């Protein structure tokens, strides 16, 4: 075969290969475009289905309520409720009959709520669960009984729990506490018990504060407020004019609303917004106070 003829055959072969390659490339391009169109259509269809499923129609609401995920969540919540809240409620109702300590009931409440906010008033520095401790009290009925001084700081002012009572109507009546957290005292709250005579409710009292034990350092005590209740209500709230941090607190009761045989209160608290507020210096008294 001559050289020119071979060159012609090679050229024809190359042209045929190029045409076949072009056809393959075109077929791939068509497949790619078709595939992209299918993917795009599938995405748009799924997006439309999701949007339709999120509309608050009766059918969608029923499907959400009866879904296995919702039913599983409800079952878990019911188990947690039965395991936690219900025993706490039963403990509140049967604590005295069963002999459960009220402080334990309060710890259960704080644990379930993950907060020691008492009756929406804030953080009670005197409450036992918050580290408040009674150092001395001048008069109290049955110190370890149902009307002992722990009733003043156990965080339980509900009617099913008994109130604190003094041993008699001797005034002034003094109680000294130490606190764990030195956040500023912003208000004083007194809860009275509905089963106690209103004549035994506290009418006039004073709150004094100190950074040192007032039993050994009486000159360090400063008054942060003297208050008078206008009426024997079940809950009394008194704002402190100048909130100050404290380490020791002294409560002095001067009178009640009548000639009762004793003084009573369901709970007394010194409140701050939280336990972690910035501290402020405690002002020193201008002169020693007679305590």
Helices and strands as residue ranges (DSSP letters): H 3-54, H 58-65, H 68-83, H 85-98, H 102-113, E 123-124, G 128-130, E 133-137, G 149-152, E 164-165, E 173-178, E 185-191, G 198-200, E 202-210, G 218-220, E 222-228, E 235-244, E 248-256, E 264-265, E 267-272
